[in-house]
């Protein structure tokens, strides 16, 4: 078990008073590492404000056309 997995199990035990009960639960906790790593890789690459959503664009177009 890696450091991150141990930290997850410790946190769950601390906050919820339970330990990962079976292998599938431990596997899912381990997969959380990959999910977090994937999200961290996207940090700084996704900026909502770069291009307004279609609703916002429609509002602006209506406002400018009036």
MOPAC internal coordinates of N, CA, C and O (Angstrom, degrees):
PM7 1SCF
backbone

  N    0.0000 0     0.00 0     0.00 0    0    0    0
  C    1.4555 1     0.00 0     0.00 0    1    0    0
  C    1.5204 1   107.95 1     0.00 0    2    1    0
  O    1.2310 1   121.53 1   -46.13 1    3    2    1
  N    1.3216 1   114.67 1   133.87 1    3    2    1
  C    1.4544 1   120.11 1  -179.82 1    5    3    2
  C    1.5192 1   111.82 1   -79.30 1    6    5    3
  O    1.2310 1   121.33 1    -6.74 1    7    6    5
  N    1.3091 1   115.06 1   173.26 1    7    6    5
  C    1.4602 1   121.43 1  -179.34 1    9    7    6
  C    1.5291 1   110.84 1   -61.70 1   10    9    7
  O    1.2310 1   120.64 1   135.92 1   11   10    9
  N    1.3476 1   116.38 1   -44.08 1   11   10    9
  C    1.4555 1   119.81 1  -178.17 1   13   11   10
  C    1.5276 1   111.30 1   -63.26 1   14   13   11
  O    1.2310 1   120.60 1   135.72 1   15   14   13
  N    1.3291 1   116.47 1   -44.28 1   15   14   13
  C    1.4598 1   120.28 1   179.69 1   17   15   14
  C    1.5347 1   110.94 1   -61.39 1   18   17   15
  O    1.2310 1   120.98 1   139.00 1   19   18   17
  N    1.3207 1   115.73 1   -41.00 1   19   18   17
  C    1.4617 1   119.96 1   177.86 1   21   19   18
  C    1.5195 1   110.71 1   -63.37 1   22   21   19
  O    1.2310 1   120.59 1   139.69 1   23   22   21
  N    1.3241 1   116.47 1   -40.31 1   23   22   21
  C    1.4626 1   120.67 1   178.33 1   25   23   22
  C    1.5320 1   110.99 1   -63.53 1   26   25   23
  O    1.2310 1   120.39 1   137.55 1   27   26   25
  N    1.3332 1   116.87 1   -42.45 1   27   26   25
  C    1.4682 1   120.85 1   178.25 1   29   27   26
  C    1.5277 1   110.06 1   -60.33 1   30   29   27
  O    1.2310 1   120.54 1   132.07 1   31   30   29
  N    1.3284 1   116.57 1   -47.93 1   31   30   29
  C    1.4636 1   119.84 1  -179.26 1   33   31   30
  C    1.5230 1   111.52 1   -63.26 1   34   33   31
  O    1.2310 1   120.48 1   140.90 1   35   34   33
  N    1.3152 1   116.68 1   -39.10 1   35   34   33
  C    1.4615 1   120.34 1   178.97 1   37   35   34
  C    1.5233 1   110.40 1   -65.33 1   38   37   35
  O    1.2310 1   120.55 1   137.85 1   39   38   37
  N    1.3266 1   116.55 1   -42.15 1   39   38   37
  C    1.4657 1   120.57 1   179.70 1   41   39   38
  C    1.5200 1   110.93 1   -64.34 1   42   41   39
  O    1.2310 1   120.49 1   135.71 1   43   42   41
  N    1.3304 1   116.66 1   -44.29 1   43   42   41
  C    1.4694 1   120.11 1   178.08 1   45   43   42
  C    1.5240 1   110.12 1   -60.53 1   46   45   43
  O    1.2310 1   120.63 1   134.98 1   47   46   45
  N    1.3175 1   116.41 1   -45.02 1   47   46   45
  C    1.4607 1   120.01 1   179.81 1   49   47   46
  C    1.5239 1   111.27 1   -62.70 1   50   49   47
  O    1.2310 1   120.45 1   140.04 1   51   50   49
  N    1.3238 1   116.74 1   -39.96 1   51   50   49
  C    1.4627 1   120.94 1  -178.78 1   53   51   50
  C    1.5304 1   111.04 1   -67.45 1   54   53   51
  O    1.2310 1   119.99 1   131.94 1   55   54   53
  N    1.3198 1   117.62 1   -48.06 1   55   54   53
  C    1.4609 1   120.82 1  -173.76 1   57   55   54
  C    1.5223 1   113.59 1   -82.41 1   58   57   55
  O    1.2310 1   120.58 1   147.09 1   59   58   57
  N    1.3349 1   116.49 1   -32.91 1   59   58   57
  C    1.4580 1   119.11 1  -173.73 1   61   59   58
  C    1.5260 1   113.75 1  -114.08 1   62   61   59
  O    1.2310 1   120.70 1   171.16 1   63   62   61
  N    1.3218 1   116.27 1    -8.84 1   63   62   61
  C    1.4592 1   119.96 1   178.07 1   65   63   62
  C    1.5189 1   113.67 1    70.34 1   66   65   63
  O    1.2310 1   119.75 1  -156.42 1   67   66   65
  N    1.3296 1   118.08 1    23.58 1   67   66   65
  C    1.4605 1   120.83 1   178.15 1   69   67   66
  C    1.5185 1   109.65 1  -130.05 1   70   69   67
  O    1.2310 1   121.00 1   -19.42 1   71   70   69
  N    1.2940 1   115.70 1   160.58 1   71   70   69
  C    1.4592 1   121.91 1   174.87 1   73   71   70
  C    1.5228 1   107.36 1  -113.90 1   74   73   71
  O    1.2310 1   121.13 1   -25.62 1   75   74   73
  N    1.3320 1   115.45 1   154.38 1   75   74   73
  C    1.4668 1   118.60 1   178.45 1   77   75   74
  C    1.5271 1   108.06 1   -55.65 1   78   77   75
  O    1.2310 1   120.08 1   -62.70 1   79   78   77
  N    1.3362 1   117.45 1   117.30 1   79   78   77
  C    1.4624 1   120.77 1  -169.22 1   81   79   78
  C    1.5152 1   115.84 1   -78.43 1   82   81   79
  O    1.2310 1   119.52 1   159.82 1   83   82   81
  N    1.3206 1   118.53 1   -20.18 1   83   82   81
  C    1.4575 1   118.27 1  -174.39 1   85   83   82
  C    1.5252 1   110.48 1  -154.30 1   86   85   83
  O    1.2310 1   121.12 1    -4.92 1   87   86   85
  N    1.3265 1   115.46 1   175.08 1   87   86   85
  C    1.4622 1   120.26 1  -177.81 1   89   87   86
  C    1.5267 1   113.14 1   -62.97 1   90   89   87
  O    1.2310 1   119.00 1   138.80 1   91   90   89
  N    1.3470 1   119.51 1   -41.20 1   91   90   89
  C    1.4662 1   117.99 1   177.89 1   93   91   90
  C    1.5304 1   112.38 1   -59.67 1   94   93   91
  O    1.2310 1   119.89 1   141.28 1   95   94   93
  N    1.3210 1   117.82 1   -38.72 1   95   94   93
  C    1.4663 1   120.42 1   178.98 1   97   95   94
  C    1.5253 1   110.54 1   -64.94 1   98   97   95
  O    1.2310 1   120.40 1   139.40 1   99   98   97
  N    1.3081 1   116.84 1   -40.60 1   99   98   97
  C    1.4648 1   120.35 1   178.20 1  101   99   98
  C    1.5184 1   110.62 1   -67.00 1  102  101   99
  O    1.2310 1   120.04 1   141.94 1  103  102  101
  N    1.3450 1   117.52 1   -38.06 1  103  102  101
  C    1.4580 1   121.63 1   178.58 1  105  103  102
  C    1.5310 1   110.30 1   -64.42 1  106  105  103
  O    1.2310 1   120.31 1   136.71 1  107  106  105
  N    1.3332 1   117.02 1   -43.29 1  107  106  105
  C    1.4641 1   120.21 1   179.23 1  109  107  106
  C    1.5222 1   111.37 1   -64.18 1  110  109  107
  O    1.2310 1   120.36 1   142.02 1  111  110  109
  N    1.3276 1   116.92 1   -37.98 1  111  110  109
  C    1.4656 1   119.82 1   176.62 1  113  111  110
  C    1.5243 1   110.11 1   -63.98 1  114  113  111
  O    1.2310 1   120.38 1   141.86 1  115  114  113
  N    1.3329 1   116.89 1   -38.14 1  115  114  113
  C    1.4585 1   120.64 1   179.09 1  117  115  114
  C    1.5234 1   110.54 1   -67.69 1  118  117  115
  O    1.2310 1   119.95 1   142.92 1  119  118  117
  N    1.3390 1   117.70 1   -37.08 1  119  118  117
  C    1.4603 1   121.13 1   179.30 1  121  119  118
  C    1.5317 1   111.51 1   -67.64 1  122  121  119
  O    1.2310 1   120.39 1   157.53 1  123  122  121
  N    1.3119 1   116.87 1   -22.47 1  123  122  121
  C    1.4567 1   120.40 1   178.05 1  125  123  122
  C    1.5233 1   110.53 1   -60.49 1  126  125  123
  O    1.2310 1   120.30 1   148.73 1  127  126  125
  N    1.3117 1   117.03 1   -31.27 1  127  126  125
  C    1.4653 1   121.34 1   177.37 1  129  127  126
  C    1.5216 1   110.49 1   -58.58 1  130  129  127
  O    1.2310 1   120.61 1   134.54 1  131  130  129
  N    1.3376 1   116.44 1   -45.46 1  131  130  129
  C    1.4664 1   120.40 1   179.96 1  133  131  130
  C    1.5219 1   111.26 1   -64.57 1  134  133  131
  O    1.2310 1   120.25 1   140.07 1  135  134  133
  N    1.3245 1   117.12 1   -39.93 1  135  134  133
  C    1.4628 1   121.32 1   179.74 1  137  135  134
  C    1.5234 1   110.86 1   -63.25 1  138  137  135
  O    1.2310 1   120.29 1   133.25 1  139  138  137
  N    1.3096 1   117.05 1   -46.75 1  139  138  137
  C    1.4594 1   121.26 1   179.96 1  141  139  138
  C    1.5215 1   110.10 1   -63.51 1  142  141  139
  O    1.2310 1   120.00 1   138.14 1  143  142  141
  N    1.3210 1   117.60 1   -41.86 1  143  142  141
  C    1.4639 1   121.26 1   178.63 1  145  143  142
  C    1.5234 1   110.80 1   -61.32 1  146  145  143
  O    1.2310 1   120.23 1   139.26 1  147  146  145
  N    1.3355 1   117.16 1   -40.74 1  147  146  145
  C    1.4633 1   121.02 1   179.47 1  149  147  146
  C    1.5260 1   110.79 1   -64.56 1  150  149  147
  O    1.2310 1   120.25 1   137.40 1  151  150  149
  N    1.3333 1   117.13 1   -42.60 1  151  150  149
  C    1.4624 1   119.99 1   178.29 1  153  151  150
  C    1.5294 1   111.31 1   -66.58 1  154  153  151
  O    1.2310 1   120.40 1   140.71 1  155  154  153
  N    1.3288 1   116.84 1   -39.29 1  155  154  153
  C    1.4566 1   119.66 1   178.70 1  157  155  154
  C    1.5249 1   111.39 1   -63.80 1  158  157  155
  O    1.2310 1   120.10 1   146.98 1  159  158  157
  N    1.3284 1   117.40 1   -33.02 1  159  158  157
  C    1.4673 1   120.86 1   179.04 1  161  159  158
  C    1.5284 1   110.98 1   -66.16 1  162  161  159
  O    1.2310 1   120.09 1   154.26 1  163  162  161
  N    1.3306 1   117.43 1   -25.74 1  163  162  161
  C    1.4636 1   121.56 1   179.75 1  165  163  162
  C    1.5232 1   113.12 1   -85.04 1  166  165  163
  O    1.2310 1   120.64 1   168.58 1  167  166  165
  N    1.3261 1   116.38 1   -11.42 1  167  166  165
  C    1.4687 1   119.78 1  -177.54 1  169  167  166
  C    1.5185 1   110.42 1   -56.04 1  170  169  167
  O    1.2310 1   121.06 1   -52.81 1  171  170  169
  N    1.3194 1   115.58 1   127.19 1  171  170  169
  C    1.4537 1   121.47 1   178.41 1  173  171  170
  C    1.5164 1   114.34 1    87.56 1  174  173  171
  O    1.2310 1   120.08 1   171.26 1  175  174  173
  N    1.3353 1   117.46 1    -8.74 1  175  174  173
  C    1.4585 1   119.33 1  -179.17 1  177  175  174
  C    1.5222 1   112.07 1   -98.55 1  178  177  175
  O    1.2310 1   120.29 1   159.15 1  179  178  177
  N    1.3090 1   117.06 1   -20.85 1  179  178  177
  C    1.4619 1   120.64 1  -178.71 1  181  179  178
  C    1.5221 1   108.70 1  -110.01 1  182  181  179
  O    1.2310 1   120.92 1   -63.86 1  183  182  181
  N    1.3236 1   115.85 1   116.14 1  183  182  181
  C    1.4480 1   120.44 1  -179.22 1  185  183  182
  C    1.5231 1   107.70 1  -128.41 1  186  185  183
  O    1.2310 1   120.60 1   -71.09 1  187  186  185
  N    1.3126 1   116.46 1   108.91 1  187  186  185
  C    1.4593 1   121.45 1  -177.34 1  189  187  186
  C    1.5174 1   111.77 1   -60.70 1  190  189  187
  O    1.2310 1   120.01 1   144.64 1  191  190  189
  N    1.3136 1   117.58 1   -35.36 1  191  190  189
  C    1.4455 1   121.60 1  -173.88 1  193  191  190
  C    1.5304 1   113.38 1   -73.03 1  194  193  191
  O    1.2310 1   119.50 1   166.69 1  195  194  193
  N    1.3365 1   118.56 1   -13.31 1  195  194  193
  C    1.4622 1   120.74 1  -179.52 1  197  195  194
  C    1.5287 1   112.01 1   -60.38 1  198  197  195
  O    1.2310 1   120.55 1   140.53 1  199  198  197
  N    1.2977 1   116.56 1   -39.47 1  199  198  197
  C    1.4544 1   120.62 1  -179.04 1  201  199  198
  C    1.5190 1   107.91 1  -139.49 1  202  201  199
  O    1.2310 1   119.50 1   -56.41 1  203  202  201
  N    1.3256 1   118.55 1   123.59 1  203  202  201
  C    1.4590 1   119.03 1  -176.92 1  205  203  202
  C    1.5222 1   112.08 1   -64.69 1  206  205  203
  O    1.2310 1   121.50 1   -27.28 1  207  206  205
  N    1.3062 1   114.74 1   152.72 1  207  206  205
  C    1.4588 1   119.25 1   176.36 1  209  207  206
  C    1.5136 1   109.41 1   -64.31 1  210  209  207
  O    1.2310 1   119.94 1   -16.07 1  211  210  209
  N    1.3065 1   117.73 1   163.93 1  211  210  209
  C    1.4610 1   120.80 1  -177.23 1  213  211  210
  C    1.5236 1   111.17 1   -61.20 1  214  213  211
  O    1.2310 1   119.71 1   144.94 1  215  214  213
  N    1.3209 1   118.16 1   -35.06 1  215  214  213
  C    1.4639 1   120.52 1   178.34 1  217  215  214
  C    1.5245 1   110.57 1   -65.23 1  218  217  215
  O    1.2310 1   120.97 1   134.97 1  219  218  217
  N    1.3226 1   115.75 1   -45.03 1  219  218  217
  C    1.4631 1   120.47 1   178.81 1  221  219  218
  C    1.5290 1   110.41 1   -63.56 1  222  221  219
  O    1.2310 1   120.19 1   138.53 1  223  222  221
  N    1.3295 1   117.25 1   -41.47 1  223  222  221
  C    1.4590 1   120.75 1   178.54 1  225  223  222
  C    1.5230 1   110.64 1   -62.59 1  226  225  223
  O    1.2310 1   120.04 1   139.67 1  227  226  225
  N    1.3301 1   117.52 1   -40.33 1  227  226  225
  C    1.4659 1   121.06 1   178.79 1  229  227  226
  C    1.5211 1   110.48 1   -65.17 1  230  229  227
  O    1.2310 1   119.79 1   139.63 1  231  230  229
  N    1.3088 1   118.00 1   -40.37 1  231  230  229
  C    1.4596 1   120.84 1   177.64 1  233  231  230
  C    1.5286 1   111.39 1   -62.02 1  234  233  231
  O    1.2310 1   120.84 1   135.62 1  235  234  233
  N    1.3193 1   116.00 1   -44.38 1  235  234  233
  C    1.4601 1   120.74 1   179.77 1  237  235  234
  C    1.5340 1   111.05 1   -63.78 1  238  237  235
  O    1.2310 1   120.54 1   137.70 1  239  238  237
  N    1.3275 1   116.57 1   -42.30 1  239  238  237
  C    1.4595 1   120.47 1   179.79 1  241  239  238
  C    1.5298 1   110.71 1   -63.71 1  242  241  239
  O    1.2310 1   120.44 1   139.52 1  243  242  241
  N    1.3179 1   116.76 1   -40.48 1  243  242  241
  C    1.4665 1   121.08 1   179.19 1  245  243  242
  C    1.5185 1   109.88 1   -67.18 1  246  245  243
  O    1.2310 1   120.83 1   138.38 1  247  246  245
  N    1.3155 1   116.02 1   -41.62 1  247  246  245
  C    1.4678 1   120.98 1  -178.58 1  249  247  246
  C    1.5306 1   110.49 1   -65.96 1  250  249  247
  O    1.2310 1   119.97 1   138.69 1  251  250  249
  N    1.3182 1   117.67 1   -41.31 1  251  250  249
  C    1.4583 1   122.03 1  -178.60 1  253  251  250
  C    1.5238 1   111.45 1   -73.13 1  254  253  251
  O    1.2310 1   119.82 1   149.73 1  255  254  253
  N    1.3309 1   117.95 1   -30.27 1  255  254  253
  C    1.4547 1   121.89 1  -178.41 1  257  255  254
  C    1.5120 1   112.96 1   -79.13 1  258  257  255
  O    1.2310 1   120.03 1   161.74 1  259  258  257
  N    1.3277 1   117.56 1   -18.26 1  259  258  257
  C    1.4716 1   120.61 1  -176.19 1  261  259  258
  C    1.5039 1   112.77 1   -81.71 1  262  261  259
  O    1.2310 1   120.10 1   180.00 1  263  262  261

